[in-house]
Amino acid sequence: MLDPRLTSIARALIEARISDPRQFGLQVQAALNRLGIKGLGHSSAVVTTLTDLCVGEVKERLEVVWIELKRVIVDSRTPLSDPLADELISEFDKYLPLALNDTREVMETHIRNAGMGHLLPDFDALT
């Protein structure tokens, strides 16, 4: 079983590290500016670039979640077990909506603005 005190600390650290979208927003804007300068602001390059940025961001955020949860296990010297695995999966799943939060909005907004809303994935089917 995960130590509730350490899990609470991990939650605070995770939420602080993955809920601030400013850096991601700057990366998106810089990429869109580069595409616009090249005359590709309304091309499929927007979809490809945004997809790559969003996938990278989600991976990075979920890696933060795993690192912090792993730290809880190591720090509490919790023995590995099947119930622990189930508990970790449950805890990890709580952060998926937060990790996807603004990436979905970025994709929807910028791809629609580029006139390619028909290329948007069905996000509800992905979560």
Backbone as JSON Lines, residues from 0, in Angstrom:
{"i":0,"aa":"M","n":[0.84,-1.18,0.0],"ca":[0.0,0.0,0.0],"c":[0.89,1.24,0.0]}
{"i":1,"aa":"L","n":[0.47,2.23,-0.76],"ca":[1.22,3.48,-0.81],"c":[1.03,4.28,0.47]}
{"i":2,"aa":"D","n":[2.09,4.87,0.93],"ca":[2.04,5.7,2.13],"c":[1.19,6.94,1.83]}
{"i":3,"aa":"P","n":[0.07,7.13,2.53],"ca":[-0.82,8.25,2.24],"c":[-0.15,9.62,2.38]}
{"i":4,"aa":"R","n":[0.73,9.76,3.35],"ca":[1.42,11.05,3.55],"c":[2.34,11.35,2.37]}
{"i":5,"aa":"L","n":[3.11,10.34,1.95],"ca":[4.01,10.54,0.81],"c":[3.22,10.73,-0.49]}
{"i":6,"aa":"T","n":[2.12,10.01,-0.61],"ca":[1.28,10.16,-1.8],"c":[0.71,11.56,-1.89]}
{"i":7,"aa":"S","n":[0.32,12.11,-0.76],"ca":[-0.2,13.48,-0.72],"c":[0.87,14.48,-1.16]}
{"i":8,"aa":"I","n":[2.08,14.29,-0.69],"ca":[3.19,15.17,-1.1],"c":[3.44,15.01,-2.59]}
{"i":9,"aa":"A","n":[3.43,13.77,-3.07],"ca":[3.64,13.52,-4.5],"c":[2.56,14.2,-5.33]}
{"i":10,"aa":"R","n":[1.31,14.13,-4.87],"ca":[0.21,14.79,-5.6],"c":[0.45,16.28,-5.74]}
{"i":11,"aa":"A","n":[0.87,16.91,-4.66],"ca":[1.14,18.35,-4.7],"c":[2.27,18.67,-5.68]}
{"i":12,"aa":"L","n":[3.32,17.88,-5.65],"ca":[4.45,18.09,-6.57],"c":[4.03,17.88,-8.02]}
{"i":13,"aa":"I","n":[3.28,16.81,-8.26],"ca":[2.83,16.5,-9.62],"c":[1.95,17.62,-10.14]}
{"i":14,"aa":"E","n":[0.97,18.02,-9.36],"ca":[0.04,19.05,-9.82],"c":[0.76,20.37,-10.07]}
{"i":15,"aa":"A","n":[1.73,20.7,-9.25],"ca":[2.49,21.93,-9.45],"c":[3.32,21.87,-10.73]}
{"i":16,"aa":"R","n":[3.85,20.71,-11.04],"ca":[4.74,20.58,-12.19],"c":[4.0,20.41,-13.51]}
{"i":17,"aa":"I","n":[2.81,19.85,-13.49],"ca":[2.15,19.61,-14.78],"c":[0.94,20.49,-15.06]}
{"i":18,"aa":"S","n":[0.54,21.3,-14.11],"ca":[-0.65,22.11,-14.34],"c":[-0.34,23.52,-14.84]}
{"i":19,"aa":"D","n":[0.92,23.86,-14.99],"ca":[1.3,25.18,-15.47],"c":[1.61,25.12,-16.97]}
{"i":20,"aa":"P","n":[0.67,25.55,-17.82],"ca":[0.84,25.4,-19.26],"c":[1.63,26.51,-19.95]}
{"i":21,"aa":"R","n":[2.2,27.43,-19.19],"ca":[2.85,28.59,-19.83],"c":[3.98,28.2,-20.77]}
{"i":22,"aa":"Q","n":[4.87,27.34,-20.32],"ca":[6.0,26.95,-21.16],"c":[5.51,26.24,-22.43]}
{"i":23,"aa":"F","n":[4.55,25.38,-22.27],"ca":[3.99,24.68,-23.43],"c":[3.36,25.67,-24.4]}
{"i":24,"aa":"G","n":[2.62,26.63,-23.87],"ca":[2.01,27.65,-24.72],"c":[3.04,28.44,-25.51]}
{"i":25,"aa":"L","n":[4.16,28.74,-24.88],"ca":[5.24,29.45,-25.58],"c":[5.83,28.61,-26.69]}
{"i":26,"aa":"Q","n":[6.01,27.31,-26.44],"ca":[6.53,26.41,-27.47],"c":[5.58,26.34,-28.67]}
{"i":27,"aa":"V","n":[4.29,26.24,-28.38],"ca":[3.29,26.17,-29.45],"c":[3.31,27.45,-30.26]}
{"i":28,"aa":"Q","n":[3.31,28.59,-29.58],"ca":[3.29,29.86,-30.31],"c":[4.54,30.05,-31.16]}
{"i":29,"aa":"A","n":[5.7,29.68,-30.64],"ca":[6.94,29.78,-31.4],"c":[6.89,28.9,-32.65]}
{"i":30,"aa":"A","n":[6.38,27.69,-32.51],"ca":[6.28,26.78,-33.65],"c":[5.31,27.32,-34.7]}
{"i":31,"aa":"L","n":[4.17,27.83,-34.24],"ca":[3.19,28.39,-35.18],"c":[3.75,29.63,-35.88]}
{"i":32,"aa":"N","n":[4.51,30.43,-35.16],"ca":[5.14,31.61,-35.77],"c":[6.12,31.19,-36.86]}
{"i":33,"aa":"R","n":[6.94,30.15,-36.57],"ca":[7.89,29.66,-37.58],"c":[7.16,29.17,-38.82]}
{"i":34,"aa":"L","n":[6.05,28.46,-38.62],"ca":[5.27,27.98,-39.77],"c":[4.67,29.14,-40.55]}
{"i":35,"aa":"G","n":[4.18,30.14,-39.84],"ca":[3.6,31.31,-40.49],"c":[4.63,32.06,-41.32]}
{"i":36,"aa":"I","n":[5.82,32.21,-40.8],"ca":[6.9,32.89,-41.53],"c":[7.22,32.15,-42.83]}
{"i":37,"aa":"K","n":[7.14,30.84,-42.78],"ca":[7.43,30.02,-43.97],"c":[6.23,29.92,-44.92]}
{"i":38,"aa":"G","n":[5.11,30.55,-44.54],"ca":[3.9,30.48,-45.36],"c":[3.13,29.18,-45.19]}
{"i":39,"aa":"L","n":[3.37,28.49,-44.1],"ca":[2.72,27.19,-43.86],"c":[1.69,27.25,-42.74]}
{"i":40,"aa":"G","n":[1.23,28.45,-42.41],"ca":[0.32,28.62,-41.29],"c":[-1.06,28.03,-41.5]}
{"i":41,"aa":"H","n":[-1.4,27.7,-42.74],"ca":[-2.7,27.09,-43.03],"c":[-2.49,25.8,-43.81]}
{"i":42,"aa":"S","n":[-1.49,25.04,-43.4],"ca":[-1.18,23.79,-44.1],"c":[-1.22,22.62,-43.13]}
{"i":43,"aa":"S","n":[-1.05,21.44,-43.69],"ca":[-1.04,20.25,-42.85],"c":[0.17,20.23,-41.92]}
{"i":44,"aa":"A","n":[1.15,21.07,-42.19],"ca":[2.31,21.18,-41.29],"c":[1.87,21.64,-39.91]}
{"i":45,"aa":"V","n":[0.79,22.41,-39.83],"ca":[0.26,22.84,-38.53],"c":[-0.2,21.63,-37.74]}
{"i":46,"aa":"V","n":[-0.94,20.73,-38.39],"ca":[-1.45,19.54,-37.73],"c":[-0.28,18.68,-37.25]}
{"i":47,"aa":"T","n":[0.68,18.45,-38.12],"ca":[1.84,17.62,-37.77],"c":[2.63,18.22,-36.62]}
{"i":48,"aa":"T","n":[2.9,19.51,-36.7],"ca":[3.68,20.18,-35.67],"c":[2.95,20.17,-34.33]}
{"i":49,"aa":"L","n":[1.67,20.51,-34.35],"ca":[0.91,20.53,-33.09],"c":[0.78,19.13,-32.5]}
{"i":50,"aa":"T","n":[0.59,18.14,-33.35],"ca":[0.51,16.76,-32.86],"c":[1.8,16.37,-32.17]}
{"i":51,"aa":"D","n":[2.92,16.66,-32.82],"ca":[4.22,16.32,-32.24],"c":[4.44,17.04,-30.91]}
{"i":52,"aa":"L","n":[4.11,18.33,-30.87],"ca":[4.28,19.09,-29.63],"c":[3.38,18.56,-28.51]}
{"i":53,"aa":"C","n":[2.13,18.28,-28.84],"ca":[1.19,17.8,-27.82],"c":[1.56,16.41,-27.32]}
{"i":54,"aa":"V","n":[1.94,15.53,-28.22],"ca":[2.36,14.19,-27.79],"c":[3.57,14.28,-26.88]}
{"i":55,"aa":"G","n":[4.54,15.1,-27.27],"ca":[5.73,15.28,-26.45],"c":[5.41,15.85,-25.07]}
{"i":56,"aa":"E","n":[4.5,16.81,-25.04],"ca":[4.11,17.43,-23.77],"c":[3.4,16.43,-22.86]}
{"i":57,"aa":"V","n":[2.47,15.66,-23.42],"ca":[1.75,14.67,-22.62],"c":[2.72,13.62,-22.09]}
{"i":58,"aa":"K","n":[3.64,13.16,-22.94],"ca":[4.64,12.18,-22.48],"c":[5.46,12.75,-21.34]}
{"i":59,"aa":"E","n":[5.89,13.99,-21.48],"ca":[6.7,14.62,-20.45],"c":[5.93,14.74,-19.13]}
{"i":60,"aa":"R","n":[4.67,15.13,-19.21],"ca":[3.85,15.27,-18.01],"c":[3.62,13.92,-17.33]}
{"i":61,"aa":"L","n":[3.35,12.9,-18.12],"ca":[3.12,11.58,-17.53],"c":[4.4,10.99,-16.97]}
{"i":62,"aa":"E","n":[5.51,11.36,-17.55],"ca":[6.8,10.93,-16.99],"c":[7.01,11.56,-15.61]}
{"i":63,"aa":"V","n":[6.61,12.81,-15.46],"ca":[6.68,13.46,-14.15],"c":[5.83,12.7,-13.14]}
{"i":64,"aa":"V","n":[4.64,12.31,-13.55],"ca":[3.76,11.55,-12.66],"c":[4.45,10.26,-12.24]}
{"i":65,"aa":"W","n":[4.99,9.53,-13.2],"ca":[5.63,8.26,-12.87],"c":[6.83,8.48,-11.95]}
{"i":66,"aa":"I","n":[7.66,9.46,-12.22],"ca":[8.84,9.72,-11.39],"c":[8.43,9.99,-9.94]}
{"i":67,"aa":"E","n":[7.42,10.81,-9.76],"ca":[6.98,11.14,-8.4],"c":[6.36,9.94,-7.7]}
{"i":68,"aa":"L","n":[5.56,9.15,-8.42],"ca":[4.96,7.96,-7.81],"c":[6.04,6.92,-7.49]}
{"i":69,"aa":"K","n":[7.01,6.8,-8.36],"ca":[8.11,5.88,-8.1],"c":[8.89,6.31,-6.87]}
{"i":70,"aa":"R","n":[9.05,7.61,-6.72],"ca":[9.74,8.13,-5.54],"c":[8.99,7.76,-4.26]}
{"i":71,"aa":"V","n":[7.66,7.8,-4.31],"ca":[6.86,7.4,-3.14],"c":[7.14,5.94,-2.78]}
{"i":72,"aa":"I","n":[7.2,5.09,-3.79],"ca":[7.45,3.67,-3.54],"c":[8.84,3.47,-2.94]}
{"i":73,"aa":"V","n":[9.82,4.12,-3.54],"ca":[11.21,3.95,-3.07],"c":[11.38,4.54,-1.67]}
{"i":74,"aa":"D","n":[10.89,5.75,-1.47],"ca":[11.06,6.41,-0.17],"c":[10.35,5.68,0.96]}
{"i":75,"aa":"S","n":[9.23,5.07,0.64],"ca":[8.49,4.36,1.69],"c":[8.9,2.89,1.8]}
{"i":76,"aa":"R","n":[9.79,2.5,0.91],"ca":[10.26,1.1,0.89],"c":[9.1,0.12,0.81]}
{"i":77,"aa":"T","n":[8.13,0.47,-0.01],"ca":[6.96,-0.37,-0.19],"c":[7.33,-1.59,-1.04]}
{"i":78,"aa":"P","n":[7.04,-2.78,-0.54],"ca":[7.35,-3.98,-1.34],"c":[6.44,-4.06,-2.57]}
{"i":79,"aa":"L","n":[7.01,-4.49,-3.67],"ca":[6.24,-4.61,-4.91],"c":[5.26,-5.78,-4.78]}
{"i":80,"aa":"S","n":[4.04,-5.55,-5.29],"ca":[3.0,-6.57,-5.23],"c":[1.93,-6.25,-6.26]}
{"i":81,"aa":"D","n":[1.06,-7.22,-6.52],"ca":[-0.05,-6.99,-7.45],"c":[-1.0,-5.91,-6.95]}
{"i":82,"aa":"P","n":[-1.37,-5.92,-5.66],"ca":[-2.23,-4.83,-5.17],"c":[-1.57,-3.45,-5.32]}
{"i":83,"aa":"L","n":[-0.26,-3.39,-5.12],"ca":[0.44,-2.12,-5.3],"c":[0.37,-1.68,-6.76]}
{"i":84,"aa":"A","n":[0.53,-2.61,-7.69],"ca":[0.44,-2.29,-9.11],"c":[-0.94,-1.71,-9.43]}
{"i":85,"aa":"D","n":[-1.98,-2.33,-8.89],"ca":[-3.35,-1.83,-9.11],"c":[-3.51,-0.43,-8.53]}
{"i":86,"aa":"E","n":[-2.96,-0.22,-7.36],"ca":[-3.04,1.09,-6.71],"c":[-2.29,2.16,-7.52]}
{"i":87,"aa":"L","n":[-1.13,1.78,-8.05],"ca":[-0.36,2.72,-8.88],"c":[-1.1,3.09,-10.16]}
{"i":88,"aa":"I","n":[-1.7,2.09,-10.79],"ca":[-2.48,2.35,-12.0],"c":[-3.63,3.3,-11.69]}
{"i":89,"aa":"S","n":[-4.31,3.05,-10.6],"ca":[-5.42,3.91,-10.19],"c":[-4.93,5.34,-9.92]}
{"i":90,"aa":"E","n":[-3.82,5.46,-9.23],"ca":[-3.26,6.79,-8.93],"c":[-2.81,7.48,-10.21]}
{"i":91,"aa":"F","n":[-2.15,6.74,-11.08],"ca":[-1.67,7.29,-12.35],"c":[-2.83,7.8,-13.2]}
{"i":92,"aa":"D","n":[-3.92,7.02,-13.26],"ca":[-5.08,7.38,-14.07],"c":[-5.71,8.71,-13.64]}
{"i":93,"aa":"K","n":[-5.54,9.07,-12.39],"ca":[-6.1,10.34,-11.9],"c":[-5.47,11.54,-12.59]}
{"i":94,"aa":"Y","n":[-4.25,11.37,-13.09],"ca":[-3.52,12.5,-13.67],"c":[-3.68,12.6,-15.19]}
{"i":95,"aa":"L","n":[-4.24,11.6,-15.82],"ca":[-4.38,11.64,-17.27],"c":[-5.2,12.85,-17.75]}
{"i":96,"aa":"P","n":[-6.36,13.13,-17.15],"ca":[-7.1,14.33,-17.59],"c":[-6.29,15.62,-17.43]}
{"i":97,"aa":"L","n":[-5.54,15.74,-16.35],"ca":[-4.71,16.93,-16.14],"c":[-3.6,17.01,-17.18]}
{"i":98,"aa":"A","n":[-3.03,15.87,-17.52],"ca":[-1.94,15.84,-18.51],"c":[-2.45,16.2,-19.9]}
{"i":99,"aa":"L","n":[-3.7,15.85,-20.19],"ca":[-4.27,16.12,-21.51],"c":[-4.97,17.47,-21.6]}
{"i":100,"aa":"N","n":[-5.24,18.06,-20.46],"ca":[-6.07,19.24,-20.34],"c":[-5.87,20.28,-21.43]}
{"i":101,"aa":"D","n":[-4.79,21.02,-21.42],"ca":[-4.63,22.11,-22.37],"c":[-4.13,21.65,-23.73]}
{"i":102,"aa":"T","n":[-3.57,20.43,-23.82],"ca":[-3.12,19.96,-25.12],"c":[-4.31,19.77,-26.07]}
{"i":103,"aa":"R","n":[-5.4,19.3,-25.52],"ca":[-6.62,19.13,-26.33],"c":[-7.1,20.5,-26.83]}
{"i":104,"aa":"E","n":[-7.13,21.45,-25.95],"ca":[-7.58,22.8,-26.32],"c":[-6.66,23.41,-27.38]}
{"i":105,"aa":"V","n":[-5.36,23.23,-27.24],"ca":[-4.39,23.75,-28.21],"c":[-4.66,23.14,-29.58]}
{"i":106,"aa":"M","n":[-4.81,21.82,-29.62],"ca":[-5.06,21.15,-30.89],"c":[-6.34,21.68,-31.53]}
{"i":107,"aa":"E","n":[-7.41,21.7,-30.76],"ca":[-8.7,22.11,-31.31],"c":[-8.66,23.55,-31.82]}
{"i":108,"aa":"T","n":[-8.15,24.44,-31.01],"ca":[-8.14,25.86,-31.36],"c":[-7.3,26.13,-32.6]}
{"i":109,"aa":"H","n":[-6.06,25.69,-32.6],"ca":[-5.14,26.05,-33.67],"c":[-5.41,25.3,-34.98]}
{"i":110,"aa":"I","n":[-5.88,24.08,-34.88],"ca":[-6.2,23.35,-36.11],"c":[-7.46,23.92,-36.74]}
{"i":111,"aa":"R","n":[-8.43,24.3,-35.92],"ca":[-9.62,24.97,-36.47],"c":[-9.23,26.31,-37.09]}
{"i":112,"aa":"N","n":[-8.37,27.06,-36.41],"ca":[-7.94,28.37,-36.94],"c":[-7.2,28.23,-38.26]}
{"i":113,"aa":"A","n":[-6.54,27.11,-38.46],"ca":[-5.82,26.87,-39.71],"c":[-6.77,26.36,-40.8]}
{"i":114,"aa":"G","n":[-8.06,26.23,-40.47],"ca":[-9.06,25.8,-41.45],"c":[-9.09,24.31,-41.68]}
{"i":115,"aa":"M","n":[-8.61,23.53,-40.72],"ca":[-8.55,22.09,-40.9],"c":[-9.23,21.34,-39.76]}
{"i":116,"aa":"G","n":[-10.33,21.89,-39.29],"ca":[-11.05,21.26,-38.19],"c":[-11.49,19.84,-38.48]}
{"i":117,"aa":"H","n":[-11.66,19.52,-39.77],"ca":[-12.07,18.16,-40.14],"c":[-10.98,17.12,-39.84]}
{"i":118,"aa":"L","n":[-9.77,17.58,-39.58],"ca":[-8.67,16.66,-39.28],"c":[-8.5,16.38,-37.79]}
{"i":119,"aa":"L","n":[-9.33,17.03,-36.96],"ca":[-9.2,16.83,-35.52],"c":[-9.58,15.4,-35.13]}
{"i":120,"aa":"P","n":[-8.8,14.82,-34.23],"ca":[-9.16,13.48,-33.75],"c":[-10.36,13.54,-32.81]}
{"i":121,"aa":"D","n":[-10.96,12.39,-32.57],"ca":[-12.05,12.28,-31.6],"c":[-11.41,12.09,-30.23]}
{"i":122,"aa":"F","n":[-11.2,13.21,-29.53],"ca":[-10.49,13.17,-28.25],"c":[-11.22,12.34,-27.21]}
{"i":123,"aa":"D","n":[-12.55,12.35,-27.26],"ca":[-13.3,11.59,-26.26],"c":[-13.04,10.09,-26.4]}
{"i":124,"aa":"A","n":[-12.77,9.64,-27.61],"ca":[-12.48,8.23,-27.83],"c":[-11.07,7.87,-27.33]}
{"i":125,"aa":"L","n":[-10.21,8.87,-27.19],"ca":[-8.84,8.63,-26.77],"c":[-8.7,8.53,-25.26]}
{"i":126,"aa":"T","n":[-9.65,9.07,-24.5],"ca":[-9.51,9.08,-23.04],"c":[-10.42,8.07,-22.37]}
